[in-house]
Amino acid sequence: MAKNLNRGSVNTVRLKSAIVFNGHRIIRAVIELDHINYGLNPKTKQLNTTKRSNFSNKDMEKFIMMLDGEDLAP
């Protein structure tokens, strides 16, 4: 049974152009921006209260675009 975790908002970003990542064509990305910027407490699995970064959806889209053509092990 999955716990109801407070991980902030989930955003779907449509990429400006499709990328190929690990042999798959990607046109959208699902991003938990609060999870990235705050991190999760390892004990409670809730968002930390102190912000550790200040990334935006646009920053994440730029990062994802840099993965075009890459093959990375899971």
CHARMM internal coordinates of N, CA and C (Angstrom, degrees):
IC EDIT
DIST 1 N 1 CA 1.4550
DIST 1 CA 1 C 1.5348
ANGL 1 N 1 CA 1 C 108.58
DIST 1 C 2 N 1.3070
ANGL 1 CA 1 C 2 N 118.39
DIHE 1 N 1 CA 1 C 2 N 125.25
DIST 2 N 2 CA 1.4584
ANGL 1 C 2 N 2 CA 122.79
DIHE 1 CA 1 C 2 N 2 CA -178.22
DIST 2 CA 2 C 1.5239
ANGL 2 N 2 CA 2 C 110.41
DIHE 1 C 2 N 2 CA 2 C -80.96
DIST 2 C 3 N 1.3226
ANGL 2 CA 2 C 3 N 115.16
DIHE 2 N 2 CA 2 C 3 N 138.68
DIST 3 N 3 CA 1.4549
ANGL 2 C 3 N 3 CA 119.99
DIHE 2 CA 2 C 3 N 3 CA 176.54
DIST 3 CA 3 C 1.5195
ANGL 3 N 3 CA 3 C 109.57
DIHE 2 C 3 N 3 CA 3 C -78.95
DIST 3 C 4 N 1.3126
ANGL 3 CA 3 C 4 N 116.95
DIHE 3 N 3 CA 3 C 4 N 152.61
DIST 4 N 4 CA 1.4537
ANGL 3 C 4 N 4 CA 121.96
DIHE 3 CA 3 C 4 N 4 CA 175.26
DIST 4 CA 4 C 1.5260
ANGL 4 N 4 CA 4 C 107.56
DIHE 3 C 4 N 4 CA 4 C -82.81
DIST 4 C 5 N 1.3328
ANGL 4 CA 4 C 5 N 117.27
DIHE 4 N 4 CA 4 C 5 N 100.13
DIST 5 N 5 CA 1.4582
ANGL 4 C 5 N 5 CA 121.80
DIHE 4 CA 4 C 5 N 5 CA -175.86
DIST 5 CA 5 C 1.5179
ANGL 5 N 5 CA 5 C 110.57
DIHE 4 C 5 N 5 CA 5 C -95.69
DIST 5 C 6 N 1.3294
ANGL 5 CA 5 C 6 N 115.73
DIHE 5 N 5 CA 5 C 6 N 140.86
DIST 6 N 6 CA 1.4572
ANGL 5 C 6 N 6 CA 121.52
DIHE 5 CA 5 C 6 N 6 CA 174.86
DIST 6 CA 6 C 1.5178
ANGL 6 N 6 CA 6 C 107.77
DIHE 5 C 6 N 6 CA 6 C -89.53
DIST 6 C 7 N 1.3237
ANGL 6 CA 6 C 7 N 116.60
DIHE 6 N 6 CA 6 C 7 N 96.66
DIST 7 N 7 CA 1.4528
ANGL 6 C 7 N 7 CA 120.99
DIHE 6 CA 6 C 7 N 7 CA -178.28
DIST 7 CA 7 C 1.5200
ANGL 7 N 7 CA 7 C 111.38
DIHE 6 C 7 N 7 CA 7 C -115.18
DIST 7 C 8 N 1.2822
ANGL 7 CA 7 C 8 N 118.19
DIHE 7 N 7 CA 7 C 8 N 15.73
DIST 8 N 8 CA 1.4539
ANGL 7 C 8 N 8 CA 121.35
DIHE 7 CA 7 C 8 N 8 CA 178.49
DIST 8 CA 8 C 1.5202
ANGL 8 N 8 CA 8 C 112.11
DIHE 7 C 8 N 8 CA 8 C 80.85
DIST 8 C 9 N 1.3077
ANGL 8 CA 8 C 9 N 114.72
DIHE 8 N 8 CA 8 C 9 N -169.77
DIST 9 N 9 CA 1.4602
ANGL 8 C 9 N 9 CA 119.68
DIHE 8 CA 8 C 9 N 9 CA -176.48
DIST 9 CA 9 C 1.5243
ANGL 9 N 9 CA 9 C 111.03
DIHE 8 C 9 N 9 CA 9 C -78.23
DIST 9 C 10 N 1.2990
ANGL 9 CA 9 C 10 N 114.86
DIHE 9 N 9 CA 9 C 10 N 151.80
DIST 10 N 10 CA 1.4591
ANGL 9 C 10 N 10 CA 122.51
DIHE 9 CA 9 C 10 N 10 CA 177.14
DIST 10 CA 10 C 1.5159
ANGL 10 N 10 CA 10 C 106.92
DIHE 9 C 10 N 10 CA 10 C -112.76
DIST 10 C 11 N 1.3327
ANGL 10 CA 10 C 11 N 116.51
DIHE 10 N 10 CA 10 C 11 N 125.07
DIST 11 N 11 CA 1.4546
ANGL 10 C 11 N 11 CA 121.79
DIHE 10 CA 10 C 11 N 11 CA -177.49
DIST 11 CA 11 C 1.5207
ANGL 11 N 11 CA 11 C 110.10
DIHE 10 C 11 N 11 CA 11 C -115.85
DIST 11 C 12 N 1.3268
ANGL 11 CA 11 C 12 N 116.57
DIHE 11 N 11 CA 11 C 12 N 137.89
DIST 12 N 12 CA 1.4525
ANGL 11 C 12 N 12 CA 121.36
DIHE 11 CA 11 C 12 N 12 CA 172.74
DIST 12 CA 12 C 1.5214
ANGL 12 N 12 CA 12 C 107.43
DIHE 11 C 12 N 12 CA 12 C -102.36
DIST 12 C 13 N 1.3228
ANGL 12 CA 12 C 13 N 115.46
DIHE 12 N 12 CA 12 C 13 N 123.82
DIST 13 N 13 CA 1.4640
ANGL 12 C 13 N 13 CA 121.61
DIHE 12 CA 12 C 13 N 13 CA -178.44
DIST 13 CA 13 C 1.5188
ANGL 13 N 13 CA 13 C 108.25
DIHE 12 C 13 N 13 CA 13 C -111.07
DIST 13 C 14 N 1.3138
ANGL 13 CA 13 C 14 N 116.88
DIHE 13 N 13 CA 13 C 14 N 126.03
DIST 14 N 14 CA 1.4691
ANGL 13 C 14 N 14 CA 121.31
DIHE 13 CA 13 C 14 N 14 CA 174.57
DIST 14 CA 14 C 1.5250
ANGL 14 N 14 CA 14 C 106.85
DIHE 13 C 14 N 14 CA 14 C -88.08
DIST 14 C 15 N 1.3219
ANGL 14 CA 14 C 15 N 116.36
DIHE 14 N 14 CA 14 C 15 N 120.20
DIST 15 N 15 CA 1.4589
ANGL 14 C 15 N 15 CA 121.11
DIHE 14 CA 14 C 15 N 15 CA -178.55
DIST 15 CA 15 C 1.5202
ANGL 15 N 15 CA 15 C 110.53
DIHE 14 C 15 N 15 CA 15 C -68.68
DIST 15 C 16 N 1.3358
ANGL 15 CA 15 C 16 N 116.20
DIHE 15 N 15 CA 15 C 16 N 149.19
DIST 16 N 16 CA 1.4682
ANGL 15 C 16 N 16 CA 120.71
DIHE 15 CA 15 C 16 N 16 CA -179.28
DIST 16 CA 16 C 1.5189
ANGL 16 N 16 CA 16 C 111.38
DIHE 15 C 16 N 16 CA 16 C -61.69
DIST 16 C 17 N 1.3291
ANGL 16 CA 16 C 17 N 115.90
DIHE 16 N 16 CA 16 C 17 N -35.24
DIST 17 N 17 CA 1.4586
ANGL 16 C 17 N 17 CA 121.20
DIHE 16 CA 16 C 17 N 17 CA 175.13
DIST 17 CA 17 C 1.5214
ANGL 17 N 17 CA 17 C 108.01
DIHE 16 C 17 N 17 CA 17 C -145.33
DIST 17 C 18 N 1.3166
ANGL 17 CA 17 C 18 N 116.13
DIHE 17 N 17 CA 17 C 18 N 152.56
DIST 18 N 18 CA 1.4622
ANGL 17 C 18 N 18 CA 120.96
DIHE 17 CA 17 C 18 N 18 CA -178.94
DIST 18 CA 18 C 1.5264
ANGL 18 N 18 CA 18 C 110.04
DIHE 17 C 18 N 18 CA 18 C -65.82
DIST 18 C 19 N 1.3328
ANGL 18 CA 18 C 19 N 115.87
DIHE 18 N 18 CA 18 C 19 N 146.52
DIST 19 N 19 CA 1.4556
ANGL 18 C 19 N 19 CA 121.38
DIHE 18 CA 18 C 19 N 19 CA 173.88
DIST 19 CA 19 C 1.5267
ANGL 19 N 19 CA 19 C 107.87
DIHE 18 C 19 N 19 CA 19 C -120.39
DIST 19 C 20 N 1.3273
ANGL 19 CA 19 C 20 N 115.63
DIHE 19 N 19 CA 19 C 20 N 162.59
DIST 20 N 20 CA 1.4599
ANGL 19 C 20 N 20 CA 121.05
DIHE 19 CA 19 C 20 N 20 CA 173.48
DIST 20 CA 20 C 1.5211
ANGL 20 N 20 CA 20 C 106.31
DIHE 19 C 20 N 20 CA 20 C -113.13
DIST 20 C 21 N 1.3123
ANGL 20 CA 20 C 21 N 115.86
DIHE 20 N 20 CA 20 C 21 N 119.61
DIST 21 N 21 CA 1.4584
ANGL 20 C 21 N 21 CA 122.33
DIHE 20 CA 20 C 21 N 21 CA -178.88
DIST 21 CA 21 C 1.5178
ANGL 21 N 21 CA 21 C 108.69
DIHE 20 C 21 N 21 CA 21 C -130.05
DIST 21 C 22 N 1.3309
ANGL 21 CA 21 C 22 N 115.93
DIHE 21 N 21 CA 21 C 22 N 122.81
DIST 22 N 22 CA 1.4704
ANGL 21 C 22 N 22 CA 121.54
DIHE 21 CA 21 C 22 N 22 CA -176.39
DIST 22 CA 22 C 1.5240
ANGL 22 N 22 CA 22 C 111.89
DIHE 21 C 22 N 22 CA 22 C 51.08
DIST 22 C 23 N 1.3348
ANGL 22 CA 22 C 23 N 115.57
DIHE 22 N 22 CA 22 C 23 N 38.16
DIST 23 N 23 CA 1.4562
ANGL 22 C 23 N 23 CA 120.83
DIHE 22 CA 22 C 23 N 23 CA 176.84
DIST 23 CA 23 C 1.5136
ANGL 23 N 23 CA 23 C 114.93
DIHE 22 C 23 N 23 CA 23 C 79.99
DIST 23 C 24 N 1.3250
ANGL 23 CA 23 C 24 N 117.80
DIHE 23 N 23 CA 23 C 24 N 4.71
DIST 24 N 24 CA 1.4629
ANGL 23 C 24 N 24 CA 121.61
DIHE 23 CA 23 C 24 N 24 CA -179.71
DIST 24 CA 24 C 1.5274
ANGL 24 N 24 CA 24 C 109.73
DIHE 23 C 24 N 24 CA 24 C -112.75
DIST 24 C 25 N 1.3201
ANGL 24 CA 24 C 25 N 115.71
DIHE 24 N 24 CA 24 C 25 N 139.04
DIST 25 N 25 CA 1.4713
ANGL 24 C 25 N 25 CA 121.23
DIHE 24 CA 24 C 25 N 25 CA 176.93
DIST 25 CA 25 C 1.5261
ANGL 25 N 25 CA 25 C 107.63
DIHE 24 C 25 N 25 CA 25 C -82.83
DIST 25 C 26 N 1.3217
ANGL 25 CA 25 C 26 N 115.93
DIHE 25 N 25 CA 25 C 26 N 123.74
DIST 26 N 26 CA 1.4676
ANGL 25 C 26 N 26 CA 122.19
DIHE 25 CA 25 C 26 N 26 CA -177.13
DIST 26 CA 26 C 1.5281
ANGL 26 N 26 CA 26 C 109.08
DIHE 25 C 26 N 26 CA 26 C -115.20
DIST 26 C 27 N 1.3383
ANGL 26 CA 26 C 27 N 116.62
DIHE 26 N 26 CA 26 C 27 N 129.35
DIST 27 N 27 CA 1.4633
ANGL 26 C 27 N 27 CA 120.37
DIHE 26 CA 26 C 27 N 27 CA 177.56
DIST 27 CA 27 C 1.5274
ANGL 27 N 27 CA 27 C 111.96
DIHE 26 C 27 N 27 CA 27 C -121.09
DIST 27 C 28 N 1.3523
ANGL 27 CA 27 C 28 N 116.74
DIHE 27 N 27 CA 27 C 28 N -16.42
DIST 28 N 28 CA 1.4678
ANGL 27 C 28 N 28 CA 121.37
DIHE 27 CA 27 C 28 N 28 CA 179.57
DIST 28 CA 28 C 1.5196
ANGL 28 N 28 CA 28 C 109.03
DIHE 27 C 28 N 28 CA 28 C -136.84
DIST 28 C 29 N 1.3217
ANGL 28 CA 28 C 29 N 115.18
DIHE 28 N 28 CA 28 C 29 N 152.42
DIST 29 N 29 CA 1.4644
ANGL 28 C 29 N 29 CA 120.75
DIHE 28 CA 28 C 29 N 29 CA 175.69
DIST 29 CA 29 C 1.5196
ANGL 29 N 29 CA 29 C 108.44
DIHE 28 C 29 N 29 CA 29 C -131.53
DIST 29 C 30 N 1.3263
ANGL 29 CA 29 C 30 N 116.09
DIHE 29 N 29 CA 29 C 30 N 140.81
DIST 30 N 30 CA 1.4580
ANGL 29 C 30 N 30 CA 122.10
DIHE 29 CA 29 C 30 N 30 CA 176.18
DIST 30 CA 30 C 1.5207
ANGL 30 N 30 CA 30 C 106.84
DIHE 29 C 30 N 30 CA 30 C -103.25
DIST 30 C 31 N 1.3334
ANGL 30 CA 30 C 31 N 116.42
DIHE 30 N 30 CA 30 C 31 N 122.70
DIST 31 N 31 CA 1.4622
ANGL 30 C 31 N 31 CA 121.98
DIHE 30 CA 30 C 31 N 31 CA -172.20
DIST 31 CA 31 C 1.5232
ANGL 31 N 31 CA 31 C 110.72
DIHE 30 C 31 N 31 CA 31 C -123.95
DIST 31 C 32 N 1.3293
ANGL 31 CA 31 C 32 N 116.47
DIHE 31 N 31 CA 31 C 32 N 128.82
DIST 32 N 32 CA 1.4689
ANGL 31 C 32 N 32 CA 122.75
DIHE 31 CA 31 C 32 N 32 CA 171.13
DIST 32 CA 32 C 1.5318
ANGL 32 N 32 CA 32 C 106.14
DIHE 31 C 32 N 32 CA 32 C -98.52
DIST 32 C 33 N 1.3266
ANGL 32 CA 32 C 33 N 116.57
DIHE 32 N 32 CA 32 C 33 N 85.44
DIST 33 N 33 CA 1.4549
ANGL 32 C 33 N 33 CA 121.77
DIHE 32 CA 32 C 33 N 33 CA -173.08
DIST 33 CA 33 C 1.5286
ANGL 33 N 33 CA 33 C 112.67
DIHE 32 C 33 N 33 CA 33 C -62.80
DIST 33 C 34 N 1.3253
ANGL 33 CA 33 C 34 N 118.35
DIHE 33 N 33 CA 33 C 34 N -39.16
DIST 34 N 34 CA 1.4639
ANGL 33 C 34 N 34 CA 120.52
DIHE 33 CA 33 C 34 N 34 CA 178.20
DIST 34 CA 34 C 1.5254
ANGL 34 N 34 CA 34 C 110.88
DIHE 33 C 34 N 34 CA 34 C -64.88
DIST 34 C 35 N 1.3289
ANGL 34 CA 34 C 35 N 117.12
DIHE 34 N 34 CA 34 C 35 N -36.09
DIST 35 N 35 CA 1.4577
ANGL 34 C 35 N 35 CA 121.94
DIHE 34 CA 34 C 35 N 35 CA 177.36
DIST 35 CA 35 C 1.5316
ANGL 35 N 35 CA 35 C 109.57
DIHE 34 C 35 N 35 CA 35 C -61.88
DIST 35 C 36 N 1.3387
ANGL 35 CA 35 C 36 N 116.62
DIHE 35 N 35 CA 35 C 36 N -42.55
DIST 36 N 36 CA 1.4677
ANGL 35 C 36 N 36 CA 121.28
DIHE 35 CA 35 C 36 N 36 CA 178.71
DIST 36 CA 36 C 1.5242
ANGL 36 N 36 CA 36 C 110.66
DIHE 35 C 36 N 36 CA 36 C -66.31
DIST 36 C 37 N 1.3202
ANGL 36 CA 36 C 37 N 117.73
DIHE 36 N 36 CA 36 C 37 N -48.35
DIST 37 N 37 CA 1.4657
ANGL 36 C 37 N 37 CA 121.69
DIHE 36 CA 36 C 37 N 37 CA -173.11
DIST 37 CA 37 C 1.5290
ANGL 37 N 37 CA 37 C 114.35
DIHE 36 C 37 N 37 CA 37 C -77.12
DIST 37 C 38 N 1.3151
ANGL 37 CA 37 C 38 N 118.34
DIHE 37 N 37 CA 37 C 38 N -28.90
DIST 38 N 38 CA 1.4624
ANGL 37 C 38 N 38 CA 120.86
DIHE 37 CA 37 C 38 N 38 CA -177.88
DIST 38 CA 38 C 1.5245
ANGL 38 N 38 CA 38 C 113.16
DIHE 37 C 38 N 38 CA 38 C -107.84
DIST 38 C 39 N 1.3130
ANGL 38 CA 38 C 39 N 117.56
DIHE 38 N 38 CA 38 C 39 N -31.52
DIST 39 N 39 CA 1.4565
ANGL 38 C 39 N 39 CA 121.01
DIHE 38 CA 38 C 39 N 39 CA -174.99
DIST 39 CA 39 C 1.5143
ANGL 39 N 39 CA 39 C 110.33
DIHE 38 C 39 N 39 CA 39 C 77.76
DIST 39 C 40 N 1.3293
ANGL 39 CA 39 C 40 N 115.38
DIHE 39 N 39 CA 39 C 40 N 169.54
DIST 40 N 40 CA 1.4573
ANGL 39 C 40 N 40 CA 120.83
DIHE 39 CA 39 C 40 N 40 CA -179.96
DIST 40 CA 40 C 1.5131
ANGL 40 N 40 CA 40 C 110.52
DIHE 39 C 40 N 40 CA 40 C -112.61
DIST 40 C 41 N 1.3171
ANGL 40 CA 40 C 41 N 115.75
DIHE 40 N 40 CA 40 C 41 N 141.24
DIST 41 N 41 CA 1.4536
ANGL 40 C 41 N 41 CA 121.54
DIHE 40 CA 40 C 41 N 41 CA 174.19
DIST 41 CA 41 C 1.5285
ANGL 41 N 41 CA 41 C 107.44
DIHE 40 C 41 N 41 CA 41 C -68.09
DIST 41 C 42 N 1.3538
ANGL 41 CA 41 C 42 N 117.94
DIHE 41 N 41 CA 41 C 42 N 125.25
DIST 42 N 42 CA 1.4667
ANGL 41 C 42 N 42 CA 119.15
DIHE 41 CA 41 C 42 N 42 CA -176.17
DIST 42 CA 42 C 1.5315
ANGL 42 N 42 CA 42 C 114.22
DIHE 41 C 42 N 42 CA 42 C -64.31
DIST 42 C 43 N 1.3198
ANGL 42 CA 42 C 43 N 117.80
DIHE 42 N 42 CA 42 C 43 N -23.59
DIST 43 N 43 CA 1.4666
ANGL 42 C 43 N 43 CA 120.43
DIHE 42 CA 42 C 43 N 43 CA -179.05
DIST 43 CA 43 C 1.5232
ANGL 43 N 43 CA 43 C 112.31
DIHE 42 C 43 N 43 CA 43 C -88.18
DIST 43 C 44 N 1.3384
ANGL 43 CA 43 C 44 N 117.08
DIHE 43 N 43 CA 43 C 44 N -47.17
DIST 44 N 44 CA 1.4616
ANGL 43 C 44 N 44 CA 120.73
DIHE 43 CA 43 C 44 N 44 CA -175.30
DIST 44 CA 44 C 1.5238
ANGL 44 N 44 CA 44 C 113.35
DIHE 43 C 44 N 44 CA 44 C -92.93
DIST 44 C 45 N 1.3294
ANGL 44 CA 44 C 45 N 116.70
DIHE 44 N 44 CA 44 C 45 N -17.94
DIST 45 N 45 CA 1.4741
ANGL 44 C 45 N 45 CA 123.09
DIHE 44 CA 44 C 45 N 45 CA -176.35
DIST 45 CA 45 C 1.5288
ANGL 45 N 45 CA 45 C 112.58
DIHE 44 C 45 N 45 CA 45 C 63.02
DIST 45 C 46 N 1.3185
ANGL 45 CA 45 C 46 N 116.17
DIHE 45 N 45 CA 45 C 46 N 18.93
DIST 46 N 46 CA 1.4675
ANGL 45 C 46 N 46 CA 121.58
DIHE 45 CA 45 C 46 N 46 CA 174.94
DIST 46 CA 46 C 1.5280
ANGL 46 N 46 CA 46 C 108.80
DIHE 45 C 46 N 46 CA 46 C -98.07
DIST 46 C 47 N 1.3257
ANGL 46 CA 46 C 47 N 116.28
DIHE 46 N 46 CA 46 C 47 N 161.76
DIST 47 N 47 CA 1.4601
ANGL 46 C 47 N 47 CA 120.08
DIHE 46 CA 46 C 47 N 47 CA 177.46
DIST 47 CA 47 C 1.5244
ANGL 47 N 47 CA 47 C 110.84
DIHE 46 C 47 N 47 CA 47 C -61.48
DIST 47 C 48 N 1.3384
ANGL 47 CA 47 C 48 N 116.45
DIHE 47 N 47 CA 47 C 48 N 139.35
DIST 48 N 48 CA 1.4554
ANGL 47 C 48 N 48 CA 120.32
DIHE 47 CA 47 C 48 N 48 CA 172.96
DIST 48 CA 48 C 1.5233
ANGL 48 N 48 CA 48 C 109.11
DIHE 47 C 48 N 48 CA 48 C -66.91
DIST 48 C 49 N 1.3165
ANGL 48 CA 48 C 49 N 117.10
DIHE 48 N 48 CA 48 C 49 N 158.56
DIST 49 N 49 CA 1.4633
ANGL 48 C 49 N 49 CA 120.73
DIHE 48 CA 48 C 49 N 49 CA -179.75
DIST 49 CA 49 C 1.5228
ANGL 49 N 49 CA 49 C 112.03
DIHE 48 C 49 N 49 CA 49 C -89.40
DIST 49 C 50 N 1.3232
ANGL 49 CA 49 C 50 N 117.67
DIHE 49 N 49 CA 49 C 50 N -19.62
DIST 50 N 50 CA 1.4612
ANGL 49 C 50 N 50 CA 121.72
DIHE 49 CA 49 C 50 N 50 CA 179.93
DIST 50 CA 50 C 1.5211
ANGL 50 N 50 CA 50 C 109.99
DIHE 49 C 50 N 50 CA 50 C -98.17
DIST 50 C 51 N 1.3213
ANGL 50 CA 50 C 51 N 114.87
DIHE 50 N 50 CA 50 C 51 N 127.38
DIST 51 N 51 CA 1.4543
ANGL 50 C 51 N 51 CA 120.43
DIHE 50 CA 50 C 51 N 51 CA -179.43
DIST 51 CA 51 C 1.5281
ANGL 51 N 51 CA 51 C 109.50
DIHE 50 C 51 N 51 CA 51 C -73.61
DIST 51 C 52 N 1.3406
ANGL 51 CA 51 C 52 N 117.62
DIHE 51 N 51 CA 51 C 52 N 134.10
DIST 52 N 52 CA 1.4633
ANGL 51 C 52 N 52 CA 120.81
DIHE 51 CA 51 C 52 N 52 CA -178.87
DIST 52 CA 52 C 1.5266
ANGL 52 N 52 CA 52 C 112.74
DIHE 51 C 52 N 52 CA 52 C -107.34
DIST 52 C 53 N 1.3268
ANGL 52 CA 52 C 53 N 117.62
DIHE 52 N 52 CA 52 C 53 N -14.82
DIST 53 N 53 CA 1.4637
ANGL 52 C 53 N 53 CA 122.05
DIHE 52 CA 52 C 53 N 53 CA 177.18
DIST 53 CA 53 C 1.5205
ANGL 53 N 53 CA 53 C 108.81
DIHE 52 C 53 N 53 CA 53 C -153.91
DIST 53 C 54 N 1.3201
ANGL 53 CA 53 C 54 N 115.66
DIHE 53 N 53 CA 53 C 54 N 174.58
DIST 54 N 54 CA 1.4568
ANGL 53 C 54 N 54 CA 119.88
DIHE 53 CA 53 C 54 N 54 CA -175.85
DIST 54 CA 54 C 1.5301
ANGL 54 N 54 CA 54 C 110.65
DIHE 53 C 54 N 54 CA 54 C -135.64
DIST 54 C 55 N 1.3363
ANGL 54 CA 54 C 55 N 116.67
DIHE 54 N 54 CA 54 C 55 N 47.70
DIST 55 N 55 CA 1.4563
ANGL 54 C 55 N 55 CA 120.82
DIHE 54 CA 54 C 55 N 55 CA -179.11
DIST 55 CA 55 C 1.5239
ANGL 55 N 55 CA 55 C 110.94
DIHE 54 C 55 N 55 CA 55 C -77.29
DIST 55 C 56 N 1.3201
ANGL 55 CA 55 C 56 N 115.27
DIHE 55 N 55 CA 55 C 56 N 149.40
DIST 56 N 56 CA 1.4658
ANGL 55 C 56 N 56 CA 121.73
DIHE 55 CA 55 C 56 N 56 CA 176.19
DIST 56 CA 56 C 1.5246
ANGL 56 N 56 CA 56 C 109.02
DIHE 55 C 56 N 56 CA 56 C -111.31
DIST 56 C 57 N 1.3243
ANGL 56 CA 56 C 57 N 116.52
DIHE 56 N 56 CA 56 C 57 N 170.83
DIST 57 N 57 CA 1.4551
ANGL 56 C 57 N 57 CA 120.34
DIHE 56 CA 56 C 57 N 57 CA 175.62
DIST 57 CA 57 C 1.5260
ANGL 57 N 57 CA 57 C 110.49
DIHE 56 C 57 N 57 CA 57 C -59.12
DIST 57 C 58 N 1.3234
ANGL 57 CA 57 C 58 N 116.90
DIHE 57 N 57 CA 57 C 58 N -38.36
DIST 58 N 58 CA 1.4651
ANGL 57 C 58 N 58 CA 121.70
DIHE 57 CA 57 C 58 N 58 CA 179.28
DIST 58 CA 58 C 1.5300
ANGL 58 N 58 CA 58 C 110.18
DIHE 57 C 58 N 58 CA 58 C -63.00
DIST 58 C 59 N 1.3518
ANGL 58 CA 58 C 59 N 117.47
DIHE 58 N 58 CA 58 C 59 N -40.69
DIST 59 N 59 CA 1.4681
ANGL 58 C 59 N 59 CA 120.79
DIHE 58 CA 58 C 59 N 59 CA 176.83
DIST 59 CA 59 C 1.5261
ANGL 59 N 59 CA 59 C 110.98
DIHE 58 C 59 N 59 CA 59 C -61.59
DIST 59 C 60 N 1.3253
ANGL 59 CA 59 C 60 N 116.27
DIHE 59 N 59 CA 59 C 60 N -42.61
DIST 60 N 60 CA 1.4620
ANGL 59 C 60 N 60 CA 120.12
DIHE 59 CA 59 C 60 N 60 CA -179.40
DIST 60 CA 60 C 1.5212
ANGL 60 N 60 CA 60 C 110.76
DIHE 59 C 60 N 60 CA 60 C -66.89
DIST 60 C 61 N 1.3241
ANGL 60 CA 60 C 61 N 117.01
DIHE 60 N 60 CA 60 C 61 N -37.35
DIST 61 N 61 CA 1.4622
ANGL 60 C 61 N 61 CA 120.16
DIHE 60 CA 60 C 61 N 61 CA 177.51
DIST 61 CA 61 C 1.5313
ANGL 61 N 61 CA 61 C 110.27
DIHE 60 C 61 N 61 CA 61 C -62.75
DIST 61 C 62 N 1.3353
ANGL 61 CA 61 C 62 N 117.36
DIHE 61 N 61 CA 61 C 62 N -42.41
DIST 62 N 62 CA 1.4666
ANGL 61 C 62 N 62 CA 121.04
DIHE 61 CA 61 C 62 N 62 CA 178.36
DIST 62 CA 62 C 1.5305
ANGL 62 N 62 CA 62 C 110.78
DIHE 61 C 62 N 62 CA 62 C -61.73
DIST 62 C 63 N 1.3366
ANGL 62 CA 62 C 63 N 116.77
DIHE 62 N 62 CA 62 C 63 N -41.94
DIST 63 N 63 CA 1.4575
ANGL 62 C 63 N 63 CA 120.92
DIHE 62 CA 62 C 63 N 63 CA 178.60
DIST 63 CA 63 C 1.5315
ANGL 63 N 63 CA 63 C 110.59
DIHE 62 C 63 N 63 CA 63 C -62.60
DIST 63 C 64 N 1.3240
ANGL 63 CA 63 C 64 N 116.65
DIHE 63 N 63 CA 63 C 64 N -46.07
DIST 64 N 64 CA 1.4640
ANGL 63 C 64 N 64 CA 120.85
DIHE 63 CA 63 C 64 N 64 CA -179.25
DIST 64 CA 64 C 1.5243
ANGL 64 N 64 CA 64 C 110.51
DIHE 63 C 64 N 64 CA 64 C -61.94
DIST 64 C 65 N 1.3190
ANGL 64 CA 64 C 65 N 117.31
DIHE 64 N 64 CA 64 C 65 N -38.77
DIST 65 N 65 CA 1.4633
ANGL 64 C 65 N 65 CA 120.97
DIHE 64 CA 64 C 65 N 65 CA 179.17
DIST 65 CA 65 C 1.5362
ANGL 65 N 65 CA 65 C 110.72
DIHE 64 C 65 N 65 CA 65 C -62.27
DIST 65 C 66 N 1.3226
ANGL 65 CA 65 C 66 N 117.94
DIHE 65 N 65 CA 65 C 66 N -30.54
DIST 66 N 66 CA 1.4656
ANGL 65 C 66 N 66 CA 121.55
DIHE 65 CA 65 C 66 N 66 CA 178.53
DIST 66 CA 66 C 1.5312
ANGL 66 N 66 CA 66 C 112.21
DIHE 65 C 66 N 66 CA 66 C -69.29
DIST 66 C 67 N 1.3224
ANGL 66 CA 66 C 67 N 117.80
DIHE 66 N 66 CA 66 C 67 N -15.68
DIST 67 N 67 CA 1.4578
ANGL 66 C 67 N 67 CA 122.03
DIHE 66 CA 66 C 67 N 67 CA -179.76
DIST 67 CA 67 C 1.5289
ANGL 67 N 67 CA 67 C 112.54
DIHE 66 C 67 N 67 CA 67 C -83.84
DIST 67 C 68 N 1.3226
ANGL 67 CA 67 C 68 N 117.08
DIHE 67 N 67 CA 67 C 68 N -2.40
DIST 68 N 68 CA 1.4685
ANGL 67 C 68 N 68 CA 121.36
DIHE 67 CA 67 C 68 N 68 CA -177.96
DIST 68 CA 68 C 1.5285
ANGL 68 N 68 CA 68 C 110.37
DIHE 67 C 68 N 68 CA 68 C -56.55
DIST 68 C 69 N 1.3238
ANGL 68 CA 68 C 69 N 115.37
DIHE 68 N 68 CA 68 C 69 N 125.02
DIST 69 N 69 CA 1.4623
ANGL 68 C 69 N 69 CA 121.61
DIHE 68 CA 68 C 69 N 69 CA 177.62
DIST 69 CA 69 C 1.5159
ANGL 69 N 69 CA 69 C 114.75
DIHE 68 C 69 N 69 CA 69 C 85.87
DIST 69 C 70 N 1.3188
ANGL 69 CA 69 C 70 N 118.36
DIHE 69 N 69 CA 69 C 70 N -3.02
DIST 70 N 70 CA 1.4650
ANGL 69 C 70 N 70 CA 121.79
DIHE 69 CA 69 C 70 N 70 CA -177.97
DIST 70 CA 70 C 1.5216
ANGL 70 N 70 CA 70 C 111.57
DIHE 69 C 70 N 70 CA 70 C -81.34
DIST 70 C 71 N 1.3099
ANGL 70 CA 70 C 71 N 115.62
DIHE 70 N 70 CA 70 C 71 N 150.49
DIST 71 N 71 CA 1.4662
ANGL 70 C 71 N 71 CA 123.66
DIHE 70 CA 70 C 71 N 71 CA 171.74
DIST 71 CA 71 C 1.5180
ANGL 71 N 71 CA 71 C 107.26
DIHE 70 C 71 N 71 CA 71 C -124.96
DIST 71 C 72 N 1.3214
ANGL 71 CA 71 C 72 N 116.70
DIHE 71 N 71 CA 71 C 72 N 108.24
DIST 72 N 72 CA 1.4615
ANGL 71 C 72 N 72 CA 121.55
DIHE 71 CA 71 C 72 N 72 CA -177.36
DIST 72 CA 72 C 1.5182
ANGL 72 N 72 CA 72 C 109.91
DIHE 71 C 72 N 72 CA 72 C -120.15
DIST 72 C 73 N 1.3233
ANGL 72 CA 72 C 73 N 115.65
DIHE 72 N 72 CA 72 C 73 N 142.47
DIST 73 N 73 CA 1.4640
ANGL 72 C 73 N 73 CA 120.59
DIHE 72 CA 72 C 73 N 73 CA 176.18
DIST 73 CA 73 C 1.5216
ANGL 73 N 73 CA 73 C 108.82
DIHE 72 C 73 N 73 CA 73 C -71.38
DIST 73 C 74 N 1.3444
ANGL 73 CA 73 C 74 N 116.74
DIHE 73 N 73 CA 73 C 74 N 143.16
DIST 74 N 74 CA 1.4680
ANGL 73 C 74 N 74 CA 119.57
DIHE 73 CA 73 C 74 N 74 CA 179.79
DIST 74 CA 74 C 1.5257
ANGL 74 N 74 CA 74 C 111.87
DIHE 73 C 74 N 74 CA 74 C -66.52
END
COOR INIT
IC SEED 1 N 1 CA 1 C
IC BUILD
